[in-house]
Amino acid sequence: QVQLVESGGGLVQPGGSLRLSCAASGIPFSNYAMSWHRQAPGKERELVASITRTGAFINYSDSVKGRFTISRDNAKSTVYLQMNSLKPEDTAVYYCKASYSGTNYKAYWGQGTQVTVSS
């Protein structure tokens, strides 16, 4: 059974940092592109950052570019999101997603972790 388990969320002051982790099991992790998404109250879920299977290609949304860094460790089946210079507008539930774009597309989501940026 596939599981994506996020951790590392919490309450942080503006300007602070958090590191999110997403540990995957039940899938051949290195075959999956990984991404982080977030959903704030009353808003649609949005893509924050994505990383290809080997980490060769990375993309960020304009709203987090220069502040967030996505990375992965295929040996540990884990993807990370380092978040620096956090702003109140970064407050949201953060989800990781595993995507396989082979013959049969597959996608799996984690349960989400809350990030709150507030003084």
Contact map, one row per residue, 1 for C-alpha under 8 A:
11100000000000000000000011000000000000000000000000000000000000000000000000000000000000000000000000000000000000000000000
11110000000000000000000111100000000000000000000000000000000000000000000000000000000000000000000000000000000100000000000
11111000000000000000001111000000000000000000000000000000000000000000000000000000000000000000000000000000000001000000000
01111100000000000000011110000000000000000000000000000000000000000000000000000000000000000000000110000000000111100000000
00111110000000000000111100000000000000000000000000000000000000000000000000000000000000000000000000000000000001110000000
00011111000000000001111000000000000000000000000000000000000000000000000000000000000000000000001100000000000001111000000
00001111100000000001110000000000000000000000000000000000000000000000000000000000000000000000000000000000000000001000000
00000111110000000111100000000000000000000000000000000000000000000000000000000000000000000000000000000000000000001000000
00000011111000000111000000000000000000000000000000000000000000000000000000000000000000000000000000000000000000001111000
00000001111100000100000000000000000000000000000000000000000000000000000000000000000000000000000000000000000000001111000
00000000111110000000000000000000000000000000000000000000000000000000000000000000000000000000000000000000000000000011110
00000000011111011100000000000000000000000000000000000000000000000000000000000000000000000000000000000000000000000011111
00000000001111110000000000000000000000000000000000000000000000000000000000000000000001000000000000000000000000000000111
00000000000111110000000000000000000000000000000000000000000000000000000000000000000011110000000000000000000000000000111
00000000000011111000000000000000000000000000000000000000000000000000000000000000000111100000000000000000000000000000000
00000000000111111100000000000000000000000000000000000000000000000000000000000000000111000000000000000000000000000000000
00000000000100111110000000000000000000000000000000000000000000000000000000000000011111000000000000000000000000000000000
00000001110100011111000000000000000000000000000000000000000000000000000000000000011100000000000000000000000000000000000
00000001100000001111100000000000000000000000000000000000000000000000000000000001111000000000000000000000000000000000000
00000111100000000111110000000000000000000000000000000000000000000000000000000001111000000000000000000000000000000000000
00001111000000000011111000000000000000000000000000000000000000000000000000000111100000000000000000000000000000000000000
00011110000000000001111100000000000000000000000000000000000000000000000000000111000000000000000100000000000001000000000
00111100000000000000111110000000000000000000000000000000000000000000000000011110000000000000000000000000000000000000000
01111000000000000000011111101000000000000000000000000000000000000000000000001100000000000000000000000000000000000000000
11110000000000000000001111101000000000000000000000000000000000000000000000001000000000000000000000000000000000000000000
11100000000000000000000111110000000000000000000000000000000000000000000000000000000000000000000000000000000000000000000
01000000000000000000000111111000000000000000000000000000000000000000000000000000000000000000000000000000000000000000000
00000000000000000000000001111111000000000000000000000000000000000000000000000000000000000000000000000000000000000000000
00000000000000000000000110111111000000000000000000000000000000000000000001001000000000000000000000000000000000000000000
00000000000000000000000000011111100000000000000000001100000000000000000001001000000000000000000000000000000000000000000
00000000000000000000000000011111100000000000000000001000000000000000000000000000000000000000000000010000000000000000000
00000000000000000000000000011111110000000000000000011000000000000000000000000000000000000000000001111000000000000000000
00000000000000000000000000000111111000000000000001111000000000000000000000000000000000000000000001110000000000000000000
00000000000000000000000000000001111100000000000001111000000000000000000000000010000000000000000111100000000000000000000
00000000000000000000000000000000111110000000001111100000000000000000000000000000000000000000000111000000000000000000000
00000000000000000000000000000000011111000000001111000000000000000000000000000000100000000000011110000000000000000000000
00000000000000000000000000000000001111100000111110000000000000000000000000000000000000000000011110000000000000000000000
00000000000000000000000000000000000111110000111100000000000000000000000000000000000000000001111000000000000000000000000
00000000000000000000000000000000000011111011110000000000000000000000000000000000000000000001110000000000000000000000000
00000000000000000000000000000000000001111111100000000000000000000000000000000000000000000011100000000000000000000000000
00000000000000000000000000000000000000111110000000000000000000000000000000000000000000000001000000000000000000000000000
00000000000000000000000000000000000000011111000000000000000000000000000000000000000000000000000000000000000000000000000
00000000000000000000000000000000000000111111100000000000000000000000000000000000000000000000000000000000000000000000000
00000000000000000000000000000000000000110111110000000000000000000000000000000000000000000000000000000000000000000000000
00000000000000000000000000000000000011110011111000000000000000000000000000000000000000000000000000000000000000000000000
00000000000000000000000000000000000011100001111100000000000000000000000000000000000000000000000000000000000000000000000
00000000000000000000000000000000001111000000111111000000000010000000000000000000000000000000000000000000000000000000000
00000000000000000000000000000000001111000000011111000000000110010000000000000000000000000000000000000000000000000000000
00000000000000000000000000000000001110000000001111100000011110000000110000000000000000000000000000000000000000000000000
00000000000000000000000000000000111100000000001111110000011100000000010000000000000000000000000000000000000000000000000
00000000000000000000000000000000111000000000000011111111111000000000011100000000000000000000000000000000000000000000000
00000000000000000000000000000001110000000000000001111111110000000000000000000000000000000000000000000000000000000000000
00000000000000000000000000000111110000000000000000111111000000000000000000000000000000000000000000000000000000000000000
00000000000000000000000000000100000000000000000000111111100000000000000000000000000000000000000000000000000000000000000
00000000000000000000000000000000000000000000000000111111110000000000001100000000000000000000000000000000000000000000000
00000000000000000000000000000000000000000000000000111111110000000000000000000000000000000000000000000000000000000000000
00000000000000000000000000000000000000000000000000110111111000000000000000000000000000000000000000000000000000000000000
00000000000000000000000000000000000000000000000011110011111100000000010000000000000000000000000000000000000000000000000
00000000000000000000000000000000000000000000000011100000111110000000000000000000000000000000000000000000000000000000000
00000000000000000000000000000000000000000000000111000000011111011000000000000000000000000000000000000000000000000000000
00000000000000000000000000000000000000000000001110000000001111111000000000000000000000000000000000000000000000000000000
00000000000000000000000000000000000000000000000000000000000111111000000000000000000000000000000000000000000000000000000
00000000000000000000000000000000000000000000000000000000000011111000000000000000000000000000000000000000000000000000000
00000000000000000000000000000000000000000000000100000000000111111111000000000000000000000000000000000000000000000000000
00000000000000000000000000000000000000000000000000000000000111111111000000000000000000000000000000000000000000000000000
00000000000000000000000000000000000000000000000000000000000000011111100000000000000000000000000000000000000000000000000
00000000000000000000000000000000000000000000000000000000000000011111100000000000001111000000000000000000000000000000000
00000000000000000000000000000000000000000000000000000000000000011111110000000000111100000000000000000000000000000000000
00000000000000000000000000000000000000000000000010000000000000000111111000000001111000000000000000000000000000000000000
00000000000000000000000000000000000000000000000011100000010000000001111100000011110000000000000000000000000000000000000
00000000000000000000000000000000000000000000000000100010000000000000111110000011100000000000000000000000000000000000000
00000000000000000000000000000000000000000000000000100010000000000000011111001111000000000000000000000000000000000000000
00000000000000000000000000000000000000000000000000000000000000000000001111111110000000000000000000000000000000000000000
00000000000000000000000000001100000000000000000000000000000000000000000111111100000000000000000000000000000000000000000
00000000000000000000000000000000000000000000000000000000000000000000000011111100000000000000000000000000000000000000000
00000000000000000000001000000000000000000000000000000000000000000000000011111100000000000000000000000000000000000000000
00000000000000000000001110001100000000000000000000000000000000000000000111111110000000000000000000000000000000000000000
00000000000000000000111100000000000000000000000000000000000000000000000111111111000000000000000000000000000000000000000
00000000000000000000111000000000010000000000000000000000000000000000011110001111100000000000000000000000000000000000000
00000000000000000011110000000000000000000000000000000000000000000000111100000111110000000000000000000000000000000000000
00000000000000000011100000000000000100000000000000000000000000000001111000000011111000000000000000000000000000000000000
00000000000000001111000000000000000000000000000000000000000000000001110000000001111100000000000000000000000000000000000
00000000000000001111000000000000000000000000000000000000000000000011100000000000111111000000000000000000000000000000000
00000000000000111100000000000000000000000000000000000000000000000011000000000000011111000000000000000000000000000000000
00000000000001111000000000000000000000000000000000000000000000000010000000000000001111100000000000000000000000000000000
00000000000011111000000000000000000000000000000000000000000000000010000000000000001111110100000000000000000000000000100
00000000000001100000000000000000000000000000000000000000000000000000000000000000000011111110000000000000000000000000100
00000000000001000000000000000000000000000000000000000000000000000000000000000000000001111110000000000000000000000001110
00000000000000000000000000000000000000000000000000000000000000000000000000000000000000111110000000000000000000000000100
00000000000000000000000000000000000000000000000000000000000000000000000000000000000001111111000000000000000000000011100
00000000000000000000000000000000000000010000000000000000000000000000000000000000000000111111100000000000000000000111100
00000000000000000000000000000000000001111000000000000000000000000000000000000000000000000111110000000000000000000111000
00000000000000000000000000000000000001110000000000000000000000000000000000000000000000000011111000000000000000011110000
00000000000000000000000000000000000111100000000000000000000000000000000000000000000000000001111100000000000000011110000
00000100000000000000000000000000000111000000000000000000000000000000000000000000000000000000111110000000000011111000000
00010100000000000000010000000000011110000000000000000000000000000000000000000000000000000000011111000000000011010000000
00010000000000000000000000000000011110000000000000000000000000000000000000000000000000000000001111100000001111000000000
00000000000000000000000000000001111000000000000000000000000000000000000000000000000000000000000111110000001110000000000
00000000000000000000000000000001110000000000000000000000000000000000000000000000000000000000000011111000111100000000000
00000000000000000000000000000011100000000000000000000000000000000000000000000000000000000000000001111101111000000000000
00000000000000000000000000000001000000000000000000000000000000000000000000000000000000000000000000111111110000000000000
00000000000000000000000000000000000000000000000000000000000000000000000000000000000000000000000000011111100000000000000
00000000000000000000000000000000000000000000000000000000000000000000000000000000000000000000000000001111100000000000000
00000000000000000000000000000000000000000000000000000000000000000000000000000000000000000000000000011111110000000000000
00000000000000000000000000000000000000000000000000000000000000000000000000000000000000000000000000111111111000000000000
00000000000000000000000000000000000000000000000000000000000000000000000000000000000000000000000000111001111100000000000
00000000000000000000000000000000000000000000000000000000000000000000000000000000000000000000000011110000111110000000000
01010000000000000000000000000000000000000000000000000000000000000000000000000000000000000000000011100000011111000000000
00010000000000000000000000000000000000000000000000000000000000000000000000000000000000000000001111000000001111100000000
00111100000000000000010000000000000000000000000000000000000000000000000000000000000000000000001110000000000111110000000
00011100000000000000000000000000000000000000000000000000000000000000000000000000000000000000001000000000000011111000000
00001100000000000000000000000000000000000000000000000000000000000000000000000000000000000000111100000000000001111100000
00000111110000000000000000000000000000000000000000000000000000000000000000000000000000000000111000000000000000111110000
00000000110000000000000000000000000000000000000000000000000000000000000000000000000000000011110000000000000000011111000
00000000111100000000000000000000000000000000000000000000000000000000000000000000000000000111110000000000000000001111100
00000000111100000000000000000000000000000000000000000000000000000000000000000000000000010111000000000000000000000111110
00000000001111000000000000000000000000000000000000000000000000000000000000000000000001111110000000000000000000000011111
00000000001111000000000000000000000000000000000000000000000000000000000000000000000000010000000000000000000000000001111
00000000000111000000000000000000000000000000000000000000000000000000000000000000000000000000000000000000000000000000111
